[in-house]
Amino acid sequence: MSRRQTTKEDVRAIIALFNMGHTMKEILNETAICFHSVKRLNKEYRYIGRRSLPIAKPKTGRPKIITHRTVDVVNRLVNSQPSITVKEINRNILQHISCL
């Protein structure tokens, strides 16, 4: 099950479909967004009084230090050489990833 971010376009589409009188099932089939998200967005939209679209709250927690690309490079190194040490990974990773 993926944790796809609901975009502003998705929210606008859901709200527009609700305003046009579509049922929950029709909206789910048309937008391919999970039931819980559609129901939550409709509830938030009705609660705020139709003044604006529901906005996503900022994410909590510490931001990521490394990128997905770095993780992929490390995984490739470890899979190709299971007995590789951290020092060797650090030396090799600088060859594959550009530093600023």
PDB file as gemmi writes it, atoms N, CA and C in Angstrom:
CRYST1    1.000    1.000    1.000  90.00  90.00  90.00 P 1                      
ATOM      1  N   MET A   1       0.843  -1.176   0.000  1.00  0.00           N  
ATOM      2  CA  MET A   1       0.000   0.000   0.000  1.00  0.00           C  
ATOM      3  C   MET A   1       0.890   1.241   0.000  1.00  0.00           C  
ATOM      4  N   SER A   2       0.727   2.095  -0.971  1.00  0.00           N  
ATOM      5  CA  SER A   2       1.586   3.263  -1.086  1.00  0.00           C  
ATOM      6  C   SER A   2       1.043   4.418  -0.256  1.00  0.00           C  
ATOM      7  N   ARG A   3       1.934   5.344   0.031  1.00  0.00           N  
ATOM      8  CA  ARG A   3       1.559   6.539   0.769  1.00  0.00           C  
ATOM      9  C   ARG A   3       1.705   7.743  -0.156  1.00  0.00           C  
ATOM     10  N   ARG A   4       0.893   7.750  -1.207  1.00  0.00           N  
ATOM     11  CA  ARG A   4       0.971   8.808  -2.200  1.00  0.00           C  
ATOM     12  C   ARG A   4       0.407  10.100  -1.622  1.00  0.00           C  
ATOM     13  N   GLN A   5       1.100  11.191  -1.883  1.00  0.00           N  
ATOM     14  CA  GLN A   5       0.626  12.493  -1.451  1.00  0.00           C  
ATOM     15  C   GLN A   5      -0.567  12.903  -2.306  1.00  0.00           C  
ATOM     16  N   THR A   6      -1.605  13.418  -1.670  1.00  0.00           N  
ATOM     17  CA  THR A   6      -2.764  13.918  -2.397  1.00  0.00           C  
ATOM     18  C   THR A   6      -2.440  15.328  -2.859  1.00  0.00           C  
ATOM     19  N   THR A   7      -2.430  15.545  -4.159  1.00  0.00           N  
ATOM     20  CA  THR A   7      -2.061  16.845  -4.706  1.00  0.00           C  
ATOM     21  C   THR A   7      -3.235  17.820  -4.632  1.00  0.00           C  
ATOM     22  N   LYS A   8      -2.935  19.099  -4.854  1.00  0.00           N  
ATOM     23  CA  LYS A   8      -3.987  20.114  -4.850  1.00  0.00           C  
ATOM     24  C   LYS A   8      -4.998  19.855  -5.962  1.00  0.00           C  
ATOM     25  N   GLU A   9      -4.505  19.331  -7.083  1.00  0.00           N  
ATOM     26  CA  GLU A   9      -5.415  19.016  -8.192  1.00  0.00           C  
ATOM     27  C   GLU A   9      -6.376  17.897  -7.797  1.00  0.00           C  
ATOM     28  N   ASP A  10      -5.863  16.905  -7.052  1.00  0.00           N  
ATOM     29  CA  ASP A  10      -6.721  15.821  -6.566  1.00  0.00           C  
ATOM     30  C   ASP A  10      -7.802  16.370  -5.639  1.00  0.00           C  
ATOM     31  N   VAL A  11      -7.405  17.256  -4.739  1.00  0.00           N  
ATOM     32  CA  VAL A  11      -8.359  17.838  -3.780  1.00  0.00           C  
ATOM     33  C   VAL A  11      -9.421  18.633  -4.529  1.00  0.00           C  
ATOM     34  N   ARG A  12      -8.988  19.433  -5.501  1.00  0.00           N  
ATOM     35  CA  ARG A  12      -9.954  20.223  -6.281  1.00  0.00           C  
ATOM     36  C   ARG A  12     -10.937  19.320  -7.027  1.00  0.00           C  
ATOM     37  N   ALA A  13     -10.422  18.226  -7.578  1.00  0.00           N  
ATOM     38  CA  ALA A  13     -11.286  17.303  -8.318  1.00  0.00           C  
ATOM     39  C   ALA A  13     -12.302  16.652  -7.387  1.00  0.00           C  
ATOM     40  N   ILE A  14     -11.859  16.231  -6.212  1.00  0.00           N  
ATOM     41  CA  ILE A  14     -12.759  15.587  -5.248  1.00  0.00           C  
ATOM     42  C   ILE A  14     -13.849  16.551  -4.807  1.00  0.00           C  
ATOM     43  N   ILE A  15     -13.459  17.771  -4.460  1.00  0.00           N  
ATOM     44  CA  ILE A  15     -14.429  18.775  -4.005  1.00  0.00           C  
ATOM     45  C   ILE A  15     -15.408  19.112  -5.130  1.00  0.00           C  
ATOM     46  N   ALA A  16     -14.910  19.258  -6.356  1.00  0.00           N  
ATOM     47  CA  ALA A  16     -15.791  19.577  -7.486  1.00  0.00           C  
ATOM     48  C   ALA A  16     -16.793  18.454  -7.723  1.00  0.00           C  
ATOM     49  N   LEU A  17     -16.339  17.213  -7.631  1.00  0.00           N  
ATOM     50  CA  LEU A  17     -17.251  16.083  -7.836  1.00  0.00           C  
ATOM     51  C   LEU A  17     -18.310  16.019  -6.739  1.00  0.00           C  
ATOM     52  N   PHE A  18     -17.916  16.295  -5.489  1.00  0.00           N  
ATOM     53  CA  PHE A  18     -18.909  16.324  -4.408  1.00  0.00           C  
ATOM     54  C   PHE A  18     -19.923  17.433  -4.646  1.00  0.00           C  
ATOM     55  N   ASN A  19     -19.447  18.599  -5.076  1.00  0.00           N  
ATOM     56  CA  ASN A  19     -20.355  19.721  -5.317  1.00  0.00           C  
ATOM     57  C   ASN A  19     -21.312  19.445  -6.478  1.00  0.00           C  
ATOM     58  N   MET A  20     -20.883  18.613  -7.436  1.00  0.00           N  
ATOM     59  CA  MET A  20     -21.753  18.263  -8.566  1.00  0.00           C  
ATOM     60  C   MET A  20     -22.730  17.155  -8.204  1.00  0.00           C  
ATOM     61  N   GLY A  21     -22.631  16.604  -6.989  1.00  0.00           N  
ATOM     62  CA  GLY A  21     -23.590  15.609  -6.540  1.00  0.00           C  
ATOM     63  C   GLY A  21     -23.199  14.168  -6.793  1.00  0.00           C  
ATOM     64  N   HIS A  22     -21.951  13.909  -7.101  1.00  0.00           N  
ATOM     65  CA  HIS A  22     -21.504  12.528  -7.311  1.00  0.00           C  
ATOM     66  C   HIS A  22     -21.467  11.776  -5.985  1.00  0.00           C  
ATOM     67  N   THR A  23     -21.695  10.481  -6.059  1.00  0.00           N  
ATOM     68  CA  THR A  23     -21.636   9.654  -4.852  1.00  0.00           C  
ATOM     69  C   THR A  23     -20.180   9.326  -4.529  1.00  0.00           C  
ATOM     70  N   MET A  24     -19.977   8.818  -3.311  1.00  0.00           N  
ATOM     71  CA  MET A  24     -18.632   8.459  -2.872  1.00  0.00           C  
ATOM     72  C   MET A  24     -18.027   7.398  -3.789  1.00  0.00           C  
ATOM     73  N   LYS A  25     -18.824   6.428  -4.183  1.00  0.00           N  
ATOM     74  CA  LYS A  25     -18.336   5.339  -5.041  1.00  0.00           C  
ATOM     75  C   LYS A  25     -17.900   5.868  -6.405  1.00  0.00           C  
ATOM     76  N   GLU A  26     -18.659   6.786  -6.970  1.00  0.00           N  
ATOM     77  CA  GLU A  26     -18.295   7.372  -8.260  1.00  0.00           C  
ATOM     78  C   GLU A  26     -16.989   8.152  -8.162  1.00  0.00           C  
ATOM     79  N   ILE A  27     -16.828   8.881  -7.067  1.00  0.00           N  
ATOM     80  CA  ILE A  27     -15.602   9.664  -6.873  1.00  0.00           C  
ATOM     81  C   ILE A  27     -14.400   8.746  -6.708  1.00  0.00           C  
ATOM     82  N   LEU A  28     -14.573   7.664  -5.957  1.00  0.00           N  
ATOM     83  CA  LEU A  28     -13.478   6.708  -5.766  1.00  0.00           C  
ATOM     84  C   LEU A  28     -13.052   6.097  -7.094  1.00  0.00           C  
ATOM     85  N   ASN A  29     -14.009   5.728  -7.927  1.00  0.00           N  
ATOM     86  CA  ASN A  29     -13.693   5.132  -9.227  1.00  0.00           C  
ATOM     87  C   ASN A  29     -13.033   6.128 -10.170  1.00  0.00           C  
ATOM     88  N   GLU A  30     -13.454   7.375 -10.104  1.00  0.00           N  
ATOM     89  CA  GLU A  30     -12.951   8.377 -11.042  1.00  0.00           C  
ATOM     90  C   GLU A  30     -11.577   8.917 -10.652  1.00  0.00           C  
ATOM     91  N   THR A  31     -11.305   9.055  -9.354  1.00  0.00           N  
ATOM     92  CA  THR A  31     -10.050   9.669  -8.925  1.00  0.00           C  
ATOM     93  C   THR A  31      -8.981   8.672  -8.529  1.00  0.00           C  
ATOM     94  N   ALA A  32      -9.334   7.434  -8.240  1.00  0.00           N  
ATOM     95  CA  ALA A  32      -8.379   6.396  -7.808  1.00  0.00           C  
ATOM     96  C   ALA A  32      -7.652   6.796  -6.528  1.00  0.00           C  
ATOM     97  N   ILE A  33      -8.363   7.456  -5.628  1.00  0.00           N  
ATOM     98  CA  ILE A  33      -7.831   7.822  -4.314  1.00  0.00           C  
ATOM     99  C   ILE A  33      -8.603   7.022  -3.280  1.00  0.00           C  
ATOM    100  N   CYS A  34      -7.942   6.648  -2.196  1.00  0.00           N  
ATOM    101  CA  CYS A  34      -8.553   5.746  -1.223  1.00  0.00           C  
ATOM    102  C   CYS A  34      -9.783   6.378  -0.553  1.00  0.00           C  
ATOM    103  N   PHE A  35     -10.645   5.521  -0.068  1.00  0.00           N  
ATOM    104  CA  PHE A  35     -11.910   5.916   0.552  1.00  0.00           C  
ATOM    105  C   PHE A  35     -11.682   6.875   1.713  1.00  0.00           C  
ATOM    106  N   HIS A  36     -10.717   6.537   2.582  1.00  0.00           N  
ATOM    107  CA  HIS A  36     -10.475   7.348   3.776  1.00  0.00           C  
ATOM    108  C   HIS A  36     -10.073   8.776   3.404  1.00  0.00           C  
ATOM    109  N   SER A  37      -9.222   8.920   2.409  1.00  0.00           N  
ATOM    110  CA  SER A  37      -8.774  10.258   2.004  1.00  0.00           C  
ATOM    111  C   SER A  37      -9.922  11.077   1.432  1.00  0.00           C  
ATOM    112  N   VAL A  38     -10.743  10.457   0.597  1.00  0.00           N  
ATOM    113  CA  VAL A  38     -11.876  11.166  -0.006  1.00  0.00           C  
ATOM    114  C   VAL A  38     -12.862  11.600   1.076  1.00  0.00           C  
ATOM    115  N   LYS A  39     -13.156  10.707   1.996  1.00  0.00           N  
ATOM    116  CA  LYS A  39     -14.099  11.025   3.069  1.00  0.00           C  
ATOM    117  C   LYS A  39     -13.554  12.139   3.966  1.00  0.00           C  
ATOM    118  N   ARG A  40     -12.251  12.060   4.300  1.00  0.00           N  
ATOM    119  CA  ARG A  40     -11.627  13.074   5.156  1.00  0.00           C  
ATOM    120  C   ARG A  40     -11.633  14.441   4.480  1.00  0.00           C  
ATOM    121  N   LEU A  41     -11.299  14.494   3.193  1.00  0.00           N  
ATOM    122  CA  LEU A  41     -11.278  15.768   2.478  1.00  0.00           C  
ATOM    123  C   LEU A  41     -12.666  16.387   2.388  1.00  0.00           C  
ATOM    124  N   ASN A  42     -13.683  15.573   2.147  1.00  0.00           N  
ATOM    125  CA  ASN A  42     -15.052  16.085   2.096  1.00  0.00           C  
ATOM    126  C   ASN A  42     -15.469  16.633   3.460  1.00  0.00           C  
ATOM    127  N   LYS A  43     -15.126  15.913   4.516  1.00  0.00           N  
ATOM    128  CA  LYS A  43     -15.484  16.347   5.865  1.00  0.00           C  
ATOM    129  C   LYS A  43     -14.787  17.662   6.217  1.00  0.00           C  
ATOM    130  N   GLU A  44     -13.487  17.760   5.896  1.00  0.00           N  
ATOM    131  CA  GLU A  44     -12.754  18.995   6.175  1.00  0.00           C  
ATOM    132  C   GLU A  44     -13.327  20.160   5.377  1.00  0.00           C  
ATOM    133  N   TYR A  45     -13.675  19.919   4.122  1.00  0.00           N  
ATOM    134  CA  TYR A  45     -14.215  20.972   3.272  1.00  0.00           C  
ATOM    135  C   TYR A  45     -15.551  21.480   3.812  1.00  0.00           C  
ATOM    136  N   ARG A  46     -16.406  20.566   4.251  1.00  0.00           N  
ATOM    137  CA  ARG A  46     -17.690  20.977   4.824  1.00  0.00           C  
ATOM    138  C   ARG A  46     -17.494  21.705   6.148  1.00  0.00           C  
ATOM    139  N   TYR A  47     -16.494  21.287   6.942  1.00  0.00           N  
ATOM    140  CA  TYR A  47     -16.265  21.878   8.260  1.00  0.00           C  
ATOM    141  C   TYR A  47     -15.756  23.313   8.158  1.00  0.00           C  
ATOM    142  N   ILE A  48     -14.863  23.585   7.201  1.00  0.00           N  
ATOM    143  CA  ILE A  48     -14.312  24.935   7.097  1.00  0.00           C  
ATOM    144  C   ILE A  48     -15.274  25.893   6.404  1.00  0.00           C  
ATOM    145  N   GLY A  49     -16.423  25.419   6.028  1.00  0.00           N  
ATOM    146  CA  GLY A  49     -17.462  26.299   5.511  1.00  0.00           C  
ATOM    147  C   GLY A  49     -17.289  26.687   4.060  1.00  0.00           C  
ATOM    148  N   ARG A  50     -16.606  25.871   3.293  1.00  0.00           N  
ATOM    149  CA  ARG A  50     -16.448  26.084   1.855  1.00  0.00           C  
ATOM    150  C   ARG A  50     -15.780  27.413   1.524  1.00  0.00           C  
ATOM    151  N   ARG A  51     -14.953  27.912   2.450  1.00  0.00           N  
ATOM    152  CA  ARG A  51     -14.228  29.152   2.184  1.00  0.00           C  
ATOM    153  C   ARG A  51     -12.959  28.891   1.375  1.00  0.00           C  
ATOM    154  N   SER A  52     -12.319  27.765   1.654  1.00  0.00           N  
ATOM    155  CA  SER A  52     -11.081  27.435   0.942  1.00  0.00           C  
ATOM    156  C   SER A  52     -10.901  25.925   0.939  1.00  0.00           C  
ATOM    157  N   LEU A  53      -9.913  25.477   0.179  1.00  0.00           N  
ATOM    158  CA  LEU A  53      -9.634  24.048   0.108  1.00  0.00           C  
ATOM    159  C   LEU A  53      -8.878  23.598   1.351  1.00  0.00           C  
ATOM    160  N   PRO A  54      -9.100  22.364   1.803  1.00  0.00           N  
ATOM    161  CA  PRO A  54      -8.311  21.834   2.911  1.00  0.00           C  
ATOM    162  C   PRO A  54      -6.843  21.761   2.502  1.00  0.00           C  
ATOM    163  N   ILE A  55      -5.952  22.214   3.381  1.00  0.00           N  
ATOM    164  CA  ILE A  55      -4.524  22.192   3.060  1.00  0.00           C  
ATOM    165  C   ILE A  55      -3.827  21.135   3.895  1.00  0.00           C  
ATOM    166  N   ALA A  56      -2.740  20.627   3.359  1.00  0.00           N  
ATOM    167  CA  ALA A  56      -1.960  19.620   4.069  1.00  0.00           C  
ATOM    168  C   ALA A  56      -1.142  20.294   5.164  1.00  0.00           C  
ATOM    169  N   LYS A  57      -1.046  19.632   6.297  1.00  0.00           N  
ATOM    170  CA  LYS A  57      -0.248  20.157   7.392  1.00  0.00           C  
ATOM    171  C   LYS A  57       1.224  19.861   7.130  1.00  0.00           C  
ATOM    172  N   PRO A  58       2.114  20.699   7.660  1.00  0.00           N  
ATOM    173  CA  PRO A  58       3.537  20.417   7.458  1.00  0.00           C  
ATOM    174  C   PRO A  58       3.934  19.112   8.129  1.00  0.00           C  
ATOM    175  N   LYS A  59       4.864  18.408   7.496  1.00  0.00           N  
ATOM    176  CA  LYS A  59       5.309  17.121   8.019  1.00  0.00           C  
ATOM    177  C   LYS A  59       6.191  17.336   9.241  1.00  0.00           C  
ATOM    178  N   THR A  60       6.019  16.461  10.227  1.00  0.00           N  
ATOM    179  CA  THR A  60       6.820  16.553  11.434  1.00  0.00           C  
ATOM    180  C   THR A  60       8.013  15.619  11.335  1.00  0.00           C  
ATOM    181  N   GLY A  61       8.939  15.807  12.233  1.00  0.00           N  
ATOM    182  CA  GLY A  61      10.092  14.913  12.285  1.00  0.00           C  
ATOM    183  C   GLY A  61      11.322  15.514  11.636  1.00  0.00           C  
ATOM    184  N   ARG A  62      12.403  14.832  11.861  1.00  0.00           N  
ATOM    185  CA  ARG A  62      13.683  15.277  11.339  1.00  0.00           C  
ATOM    186  C   ARG A  62      13.742  15.043   9.828  1.00  0.00           C  
ATOM    187  N   PRO A  63      14.235  16.025   9.065  1.00  0.00           N  
ATOM    188  CA  PRO A  63      14.323  15.832   7.622  1.00  0.00           C  
ATOM    189  C   PRO A  63      15.394  14.806   7.253  1.00  0.00           C  
ATOM    190  N   LYS A  64      15.238  14.206   6.083  1.00  0.00           N  
ATOM    191  CA  LYS A  64      16.185  13.202   5.610  1.00  0.00           C  
ATOM    192  C   LYS A  64      17.532  13.852   5.302  1.00  0.00           C  
ATOM    193  N   ILE A  65      18.614  13.147   5.661  1.00  0.00           N  
ATOM    194  CA  ILE A  65      19.958  13.656   5.408  1.00  0.00           C  
ATOM    195  C   ILE A  65      20.468  13.177   4.054  1.00  0.00           C  
ATOM    196  N   ILE A  66      20.141  11.948   3.691  1.00  0.00           N  
ATOM    197  CA  ILE A  66      20.616  11.403   2.424  1.00  0.00           C  
ATOM    198  C   ILE A  66      19.457  11.277   1.446  1.00  0.00           C  
ATOM    199  N   THR A  67      19.807  11.263   0.177  1.00  0.00           N  
ATOM    200  CA  THR A  67      18.788  11.174  -0.866  1.00  0.00           C  
ATOM    201  C   THR A  67      18.515   9.715  -1.218  1.00  0.00           C  
ATOM    202  N   HIS A  68      17.465   9.511  -1.994  1.00  0.00           N  
ATOM    203  CA  HIS A  68      17.141   8.156  -2.458  1.00  0.00           C  
ATOM    204  C   HIS A  68      18.259   7.619  -3.350  1.00  0.00           C  
ATOM    205  N   ARG A  69      18.887   8.515  -4.087  1.00  0.00           N  
ATOM    206  CA  ARG A  69      19.979   8.091  -4.969  1.00  0.00           C  
ATOM    207  C   ARG A  69      21.139   7.532  -4.154  1.00  0.00           C  
ATOM    208  N   THR A  70      21.477   8.183  -3.042  1.00  0.00           N  
ATOM    209  CA  THR A  70      22.554   7.700  -2.185  1.00  0.00           C  
ATOM    210  C   THR A  70      22.213   6.332  -1.619  1.00  0.00           C  
ATOM    211  N   VAL A  71      20.991   6.153  -1.192  1.00  0.00           N  
ATOM    212  CA  VAL A  71      20.556   4.860  -0.654  1.00  0.00           C  
ATOM    213  C   VAL A  71      20.671   3.781  -1.723  1.00  0.00           C  
ATOM    214  N   ASP A  72      20.288   4.104  -2.964  1.00  0.00           N  
ATOM    215  CA  ASP A  72      20.393   3.137  -4.059  1.00  0.00           C  
ATOM    216  C   ASP A  72      21.842   2.739  -4.316  1.00  0.00           C  
ATOM    217  N   VAL A  73      22.748   3.719  -4.279  1.00  0.00           N  
ATOM    218  CA  VAL A  73      24.165   3.427  -4.509  1.00  0.00           C  
ATOM    219  C   VAL A  73      24.706   2.529  -3.409  1.00  0.00           C  
ATOM    220  N   VAL A  74      24.375   2.825  -2.158  1.00  0.00           N  
ATOM    221  CA  VAL A  74      24.840   2.005  -1.039  1.00  0.00           C  
ATOM    222  C   VAL A  74      24.276   0.589  -1.155  1.00  0.00           C  
ATOM    223  N   ASN A  75      23.012   0.464  -1.496  1.00  0.00           N  
ATOM    224  CA  ASN A  75      22.414  -0.866  -1.666  1.00  0.00           C  
ATOM    225  C   ASN A  75      23.111  -1.659  -2.764  1.00  0.00           C  
ATOM    226  N   ARG A  76      23.422  -0.992  -3.879  1.00  0.00           N  
ATOM    227  CA  ARG A  76      24.132  -1.677  -4.960  1.00  0.00           C  
ATOM    228  C   ARG A  76      25.508  -2.147  -4.510  1.00  0.00           C  
ATOM    229  N   LEU A  77      26.223  -1.298  -3.767  1.00  0.00           N  
ATOM    230  CA  LEU A  77      27.552  -1.673  -3.281  1.00  0.00           C  
ATOM    231  C   LEU A  77      27.481  -2.864  -2.336  1.00  0.00           C  
ATOM    232  N   VAL A  78      26.532  -2.844  -1.420  1.00  0.00           N  
ATOM    233  CA  VAL A  78      26.410  -3.928  -0.440  1.00  0.00           C  
ATOM    234  C   VAL A  78      25.959  -5.220  -1.117  1.00  0.00           C  
ATOM    235  N   ASN A  79      25.049  -5.127  -2.070  1.00  0.00           N  
ATOM    236  CA  ASN A  79      24.587  -6.334  -2.769  1.00  0.00           C  
ATOM    237  C   ASN A  79      25.684  -6.958  -3.624  1.00  0.00           C  
ATOM    238  N   SER A  80      26.527  -6.113  -4.207  1.00  0.00           N  
ATOM    239  CA  SER A  80      27.595  -6.660  -5.046  1.00  0.00           C  
ATOM    240  C   SER A  80      28.758  -7.201  -4.219  1.00  0.00           C  
ATOM    241  N   GLN A  81      28.982  -6.619  -3.037  1.00  0.00           N  
ATOM    242  CA  GLN A  81      30.075  -7.053  -2.158  1.00  0.00           C  
ATOM    243  C   GLN A  81      29.546  -7.139  -0.723  1.00  0.00           C  
ATOM    244  N   PRO A  82      28.975  -8.253  -0.318  1.00  0.00           N  
ATOM    245  CA  PRO A  82      28.375  -8.360   1.017  1.00  0.00           C  
ATOM    246  C   PRO A  82      29.355  -8.149   2.174  1.00  0.00           C  
ATOM    247  N   SER A  83      30.645  -8.363   1.942  1.00  0.00           N  
ATOM    248  CA  SER A  83      31.613  -8.211   3.038  1.00  0.00           C  
ATOM    249  C   SER A  83      32.285  -6.841   3.042  1.00  0.00           C  
ATOM    250  N   ILE A  84      31.722  -5.867   2.344  1.00  0.00           N  
ATOM    251  CA  ILE A  84      32.307  -4.533   2.265  1.00  0.00           C  
ATOM    252  C   ILE A  84      32.169  -3.813   3.606  1.00  0.00           C  
ATOM    253  N   THR A  85      33.175  -3.020   3.964  1.00  0.00           N  
ATOM    254  CA  THR A  85      33.150  -2.289   5.238  1.00  0.00           C  
ATOM    255  C   THR A  85      32.615  -0.878   5.016  1.00  0.00           C  
ATOM    256  N   VAL A  86      32.314  -0.207   6.115  1.00  0.00           N  
ATOM    257  CA  VAL A  86      31.781   1.153   6.037  1.00  0.00           C  
ATOM    258  C   VAL A  86      32.827   2.098   5.450  1.00  0.00           C  
ATOM    259  N   LYS A  87      34.085   1.917   5.815  1.00  0.00           N  
ATOM    260  CA  LYS A  87      35.142   2.771   5.265  1.00  0.00           C  
ATOM    261  C   LYS A  87      35.229   2.630   3.749  1.00  0.00           C  
ATOM    262  N   GLU A  88      35.121   1.408   3.260  1.00  0.00           N  
ATOM    263  CA  GLU A  88      35.160   1.185   1.813  1.00  0.00           C  
ATOM    264  C   GLU A  88      33.933   1.784   1.130  1.00  0.00           C  
ATOM    265  N   ILE A  89      32.793   1.678   1.780  1.00  0.00           N  
ATOM    266  CA  ILE A  89      31.571   2.283   1.221  1.00  0.00           C  
ATOM    267  C   ILE A  89      31.744   3.790   1.121  1.00  0.00           C  
ATOM    268  N   ASN A  90      32.286   4.413   2.173  1.00  0.00           N  
ATOM    269  CA  ASN A  90      32.496   5.863   2.152  1.00  0.00           C  
ATOM    270  C   ASN A  90      33.437   6.270   1.025  1.00  0.00           C  
ATOM    271  N   ARG A  91      34.496   5.496   0.808  1.00  0.00           N  
ATOM    272  CA  ARG A  91      35.428   5.797  -0.279  1.00  0.00           C  
ATOM    273  C   ARG A  91      34.746   5.637  -1.639  1.00  0.00           C  
ATOM    274  N   ASN A  92      34.001   4.558  -1.794  1.00  0.00           N  
ATOM    275  CA  ASN A  92      33.362   4.270  -3.084  1.00  0.00           C  
ATOM    276  C   ASN A  92      32.185   5.193  -3.387  1.00  0.00           C  
ATOM    277  N   ILE A  93      31.495   5.609  -2.367  1.00  0.00           N  
ATOM    278  CA  ILE A  93      30.285   6.409  -2.591  1.00  0.00           C  
ATOM    279  C   ILE A  93      30.629   7.780  -3.163  1.00  0.00           C  
ATOM    280  N   LEU A  94      31.783   8.308  -2.814  1.00  0.00           N  
ATOM    281  CA  LEU A  94      32.183   9.610  -3.342  1.00  0.00           C  
ATOM    282  C   LEU A  94      32.433   9.559  -4.848  1.00  0.00           C  
ATOM    283  N   GLN A  95      32.724   8.396  -5.376  1.00  0.00           N  
ATOM    284  CA  GLN A  95      32.923   8.251  -6.816  1.00  0.00           C  
ATOM    285  C   GLN A  95      31.594   8.297  -7.566  1.00  0.00           C  
ATOM    286  N   HIS A  96      30.526   7.859  -6.920  1.00  0.00           N  
ATOM    287  CA  HIS A  96      29.227   7.736  -7.582  1.00  0.00           C  
ATOM    288  C   HIS A  96      28.318   8.942  -7.379  1.00  0.00           C  
ATOM    289  N   ILE A  97      28.578   9.707  -6.323  1.00  0.00           N  
ATOM    290  CA  ILE A  97      27.678  10.810  -5.996  1.00  0.00           C  
ATOM    291  C   ILE A  97      28.471  12.100  -5.944  1.00  0.00           C  
ATOM    292  N   SER A  98      27.959  13.125  -6.601  1.00  0.00           N  
ATOM    293  CA  SER A  98      28.656  14.408  -6.608  1.00  0.00           C  
ATOM    294  C   SER A  98      28.373  15.157  -5.317  1.00  0.00           C  
ATOM    295  N   CYS A  99      29.374  15.817  -4.802  1.00  0.00           N  
ATOM    296  CA  CYS A  99      29.246  16.610  -3.576  1.00  0.00           C  
ATOM    297  C   CYS A  99      29.161  18.081  -3.946  1.00  0.00           C  
ATOM    298  N   LEU A 100      28.459  18.844  -3.136  1.00  0.00           N  
ATOM    299  CA  LEU A 100      28.337  20.284  -3.383  1.00  0.00           C  
ATOM    300  C   LEU A 100      29.403  21.034  -2.654  1.00  0.00           C  
TER     301      LEU A 100                                                      
END                                                                             
